[in-house]
Amino acid sequence: MNKKLSLPVISIVSLVCVSLLFPLDAFAVKKRFVFGGGPAGGTFQVVANAIQVYKPVKNIKEFTVRAQSSAGSIENLRRVNSGKSDFGVVYSGHLYQGRKGKLKNDPRKYENALAVAYFYGAPAQLVVRKASGISGVKDLQGKKVGVGNAGSGAFANCELFFSHLGMWKNIERNAMGYNDAAAAFGNRQLDAFWLFTAFPSGAVIMASQTNNIDLLSLEAAALNSGFYEKYPYFTKVTIPGGTYRGVSEDRHSFQDSALWVANADVPDDVVYRMLSLIYSKEGLAHMVSQKKTFKEMSIENGVNGIVTPMHPGAVKFWKEQGVL
């Protein structure tokens, strides 16, 4: 009997001795958390990169954060839900639809993706050439339109809006990223291209350097078709005149909220610590230095546009800030 017990006893004693000689931290593996961004030329990727390069985040010893490009909102939702990405940028509308199993041609319920914070409002922008004869959405019938990357939030919202207006099948759709669309537009391979991102957009600025551009106002089409009643997570927004060269007057559109989301299995303390760094005075100043769009980020706006369950680490942080 003593011989049978000797090996387990020796093993336990050995483990205790080793733990005394070497602190547990010495064995800890540095964890890498993937932050899903978006396609080149879009603000999603700027968000992920900005968080990755923020010095206090880079100096965290227990884990690292790595930005990873993606097709955009829908892909980020799927990757975060499955755990392939730990964090990501997802539109509030897609998070809402995904949790309820109401995404286009996708009845799955994405319940492992939880909201963390509000980043900024992302408006629909539809770029055309001046003197093209295109003054409204209906004028795009039969035209070549860049509709965003397949799998992106831009593509999904373009399909949603144009389908709502009965126009989706009436345009010649070209699925491509923002920069590629701007280049194709510049080469007159497209009559128009759609973006769903913060302004000013680098892709639109690029298009304006080689073309006399204009933006279509989309609010009237949305109002007259009952768009807001059917999709209540969209809100009205004005793109001020002068935002882009050659567009001197305000253009009225609609927007969704770009949210920080996390997989449910990301530890609460990791989410809490990341929020504490990024939404500090210094962290917010860093974000604005990366892109002026991020001036919308603040403690006061931290839970704007969130209509779905939040990650427990985020709940703790925002309750402490008095905004939840």
Helices and strands as residue ranges (DSSP letters): H 2-21, G 24-27, E 31-36, H 43-53, H 55-58, E 63-68, H 73-82, E 87-91, H 92-100, E 113-129, G 137-140, E 144-146, H 153-164, G 168-170, E 172-174, H 178-186, E 192-196, H 202-208, E 213-215, H 219-224, H 227-230, E 235-239, E 251-263, H 268-278, H 281-290, G 292-296, H 312-321
